[in-house]
Amino acid sequence: MESVFDRLEPLLPRVSKPVQYVGGELNATVKEWDATTVRWALMYPDAYEVGLPNQGVMILYEILNELSDVLAERTYSVWPDLEELMREHGIPQFTVDAHRPVGAFDVLGVSFATELGYTNLLSALDLAGIPLHAVDRTEEHPVVLAGGHAAFNPEPVADFLDAAVLGDGEESVLEITAAIRRWKDEGRPGGRDELLLRLAESGGVYVPKFYDVRYAADGTIAEVVPNHERVPYRVFKRTTMELDEWPYPKQPLVPLAESVHERMSVEIFRGCTRGCRFCQAGMITRPVRERSPEGIGEMVQKGLEATGFEEVGLLSLSSADHSEIAEVTKGLADRYEGSNTSLSLPSTRVDAFNVDLANELSRNGRRSGLTFAPEGGSERIRRVINKMVSEEDLIRTVSAAFANGWRQVKLYFMCGLPTEEDEDVLQIAEMAKEVIRAGRQVSGRKDIRCTISIGGFVPKPHTPFQWAAQCDPDTVDERLRKLRHAVNSDRSLGRNIGMRYHDGKPSLVEGLLSRGDRRLGTVIERVWREGGRFDGWNEHFSYQRWVDCAAEELARFGVDVAWYTTRERGEQEILPWDHLDSGLDKEWLWADWQDALDAREQDDCRWTPCFDCGVCPTMGTDIEIGPSGRALLPISPVGKGSPVSNPAFG
């Protein structure tokens, strides 16, 4: 299979950031096409700078390429300037590894972290010469397979997908690869449909074409049923247990161009049982599965040796909740003390933070700001969302940090939450002011900073809020205006408070897509044909384009944008994703939704008796937590000033 690079290269001086298209990154893999049997093109449907650091794609890329007869390459969305030139010169969507045409691969695996990447998928399909609609594809075209969090409701893009996988991908990509290999070895019996049937009958791969959807007169779904005897009624998510057996990525990719994360990352555990009702990631990744301290230490060491990065991110949904986080951070801080290697955690829960932990993370002298996510401004709204952090806890925590030398704190919140009133949002300003007052008091300094970052709430499938009415953009924007006024009402404090927020319009479109059904396929295609690209980027997003296209395309179905977004659902309504099983019992989700309306909290089942969410018995899994009592693996001493012992990165 020939490379298209000879035709692509002359165009690169005419586009922005051409280095993102050339490939050749450290730890990238290029294999001989004819020496392999099954070939995957893995796509993150966003720009290179966002897609390359994605852990999910990186893990699957490495797992697949470890198989001698399997080839995996990466492709990302091209910016509109290059897309125009590619169309003009007849250059297809290509991989960055060997610049092979995406349309020649067996599988195009697309990882959707957000629904706003849907139009980018259509661009890639069209550039690759792959028919947009799955029904029009033949054996000559790749199987278009979706994964990622947004794949837990793939119905809005069902017309464009051949299949979707729910949950963890490590084992499922190997099983899909084995099925394709067998099908090819047998001479491709039954053609494309037989391959898809083999995938679907496993129960772990969703093939939309084998399910029929019927709608009721009021626009709701009447039923979703299989249309083939070999296809199960429900499709189950995949859960990878024993993370220590999957220490990927072992050879993390090092970007050539600037990317959003310039660090080596290790996932220290997967899943979360805190029960935040707004958090889809926490709900769909249950149960908690921890990586051992020695497993973490080995991954960090090998990753640093393979990359030369100087920062290690210890990642999970709530990293400080690892049962041995103190031992892990101290062990790593001891190991790399005196080197250039620094440690970082993502946003930390207030009740999981302590100064000792923060000191270990900053032992090498890199003391940046601390980040916490109260999510709601008032105590009442925090009970609604089950994010029980009291203002007293927050002030006590930040006071300890400021007293120990920190000067900056960032606080994350959401606006537009269920049952929210203006006062709940205005309390954010009061909380930020209290943070400044406390910081000045304990530190004796005036240069204390607090940044409040606010996102619009989007109800998501498989959460207790999947039935909630989404707040309209005008209300969100008005509350944010009132909040800014409240922050600035006292200039002596307000000048030390930064405020970052997005207007409510992108959130409404995300909400339209996140809880949509197959009728939205025509909307997405219409938006794309009218120029929709990179909808997750402010400079490319057009709210009016989405609203206008939705109004025209949905009218014939008797529904509209409000029907999908600002309408509250009833208990008995069939939701578009009800046949896709995340393991969560729908009755439990509804009960938790009722608790939310009454502002009642739910405990974390890691530390309390099981409250029957359904995941463990349904998935045949169990919560896996420490303490393990195991330590970081010993290593040879690291030279001063160098993050690793590899002289190539000295």
URHUCOR-V39406 format. One record per backbone hydrogen bond with DSSP energy under -1.0 kcal/mol. CO is the residue of the C=O (numbers start at 1). NH is the residue of the N-H. If there is no record, write none. Layout:
CO & NH
CO & NH
This chain:
4 & 8
5 & 9
8 & 11
11 & 14
12 & 15
17 & 20
18 & 21
19 & 22
25 & 28
26 & 254
33 & 36
38 & 71
39 & 106
39 & 107
40 & 73
41 & 109
42 & 75
43 & 111
44 & 46
46 & 77
47 & 50
47 & 51
48 & 52
49 & 260
51 & 54
54 & 58
55 & 59
56 & 60
57 & 61
58 & 62
59 & 63
60 & 64
61 & 65
62 & 66
64 & 67
67 & 70
69 & 37
69 & 38
71 & 40
73 & 42
74 & 96
75 & 44
79 & 83
80 & 84
81 & 85
82 & 86
83 & 87
84 & 88
85 & 89
86 & 91
93 & 102
99 & 4
100 & 95
101 & 104
102 & 105
106 & 143
107 & 41
108 & 145
109 & 43
110 & 147
112 & 150
114 & 117
115 & 118
117 & 121
118 & 122
119 & 123
120 & 124
121 & 125
122 & 126
123 & 127
124 & 128
125 & 130
133 & 136
134 & 137
138 & 141
143 & 108
144 & 162
144 & 163
145 & 110
146 & 165
147 & 112
148 & 151
149 & 152
150 & 153
154 & 157
155 & 158
157 & 160
159 & 134
163 & 146
164 & 206
166 & 238
169 & 173
171 & 175
172 & 176
173 & 177
174 & 178
175 & 179
176 & 180
177 & 181
178 & 182
179 & 183
180 & 184
181 & 185
182 & 186
183 & 188
184 & 187
188 & 191
190 & 194
191 & 195
192 & 196
193 & 197
194 & 198
195 & 199
196 & 200
197 & 201
200 & 203
203 & 236
206 & 164
207 & 210
208 & 211
210 & 227
212 & 225
214 & 222
214 & 223
216 & 219
220 & 216
223 & 214
225 & 212
228 & 231
235 & 581
238 & 168
242 & 245
243 & 246
246 & 248
261 & 263
264 & 313
266 & 315
268 & 291
270 & 289
276 & 279
279 & 283
280 & 284
281 & 285
288 & 624
289 & 270
292 & 296
293 & 297
294 & 298
295 & 299
296 & 300
297 & 301
298 & 302
299 & 303
300 & 304
301 & 305
302 & 306
303 & 307
304 & 308
310 & 342
311 & 264
312 & 344
313 & 266
315 & 268
318 & 321
319 & 322
322 & 325
324 & 328
325 & 329
326 & 330
327 & 331
328 & 332
329 & 333
330 & 334
331 & 335
332 & 336
336 & 339
338 & 641
342 & 312
344 & 314
349 & 352
350 & 353
354 & 358
355 & 359
356 & 360
357 & 361
358 & 362
360 & 363
361 & 343
362 & 365
365 & 367
370 & 410
371 & 348
372 & 412
374 & 376
375 & 414
378 & 382
379 & 383
380 & 384
381 & 385
382 & 387
385 & 277
387 & 389
390 & 394
391 & 395
392 & 396
393 & 397
394 & 398
395 & 399
396 & 400
397 & 401
398 & 402
399 & 403
401 & 406
402 & 405
407 & 449
408 & 370
409 & 451
410 & 372
411 & 453
412 & 375
413 & 455
415 & 457
417 & 420
421 & 425
422 & 426
423 & 427
425 & 428
426 & 430
427 & 431
428 & 432
429 & 433
430 & 434
431 & 435
432 & 436
433 & 437
434 & 438
435 & 439
436 & 440
437 & 441
438 & 442
439 & 443
440 & 444
449 & 409
450 & 498
451 & 411
452 & 500
453 & 413
454 & 502
455 & 415
463 & 466
465 & 468
467 & 569
472 & 476
473 & 477
474 & 478
475 & 479
476 & 480
477 & 481
478 & 482
479 & 483
480 & 484
481 & 485
482 & 486
483 & 487
484 & 488
490 & 493
490 & 494
491 & 495
493 & 496
494 & 497
496 & 450
498 & 452
500 & 454
504 & 508
505 & 509
506 & 510
507 & 511
508 & 512
509 & 513
510 & 514
511 & 515
517 & 520
518 & 521
520 & 524
521 & 525
522 & 526
523 & 527
524 & 528
525 & 529
526 & 530
527 & 532
528 & 531
534 & 537
537 & 540
537 & 541
542 & 546
543 & 547
544 & 548
545 & 549
546 & 550
547 & 551
548 & 552
549 & 553
550 & 554
554 & 557
554 & 559
555 & 558
560 & 564
561 & 565
565 & 470
575 & 578
577 & 580
579 & 235
581 & 237
585 & 589
586 & 590
587 & 591
588 & 592
589 & 593
590 & 594
591 & 595
592 & 596
593 & 597
594 & 598
595 & 600
596 & 599
604 & 607
613 & 585
614 & 618
615 & 619
616 & 621
624 & 290
639 & 642
646 & 649
647 & 650
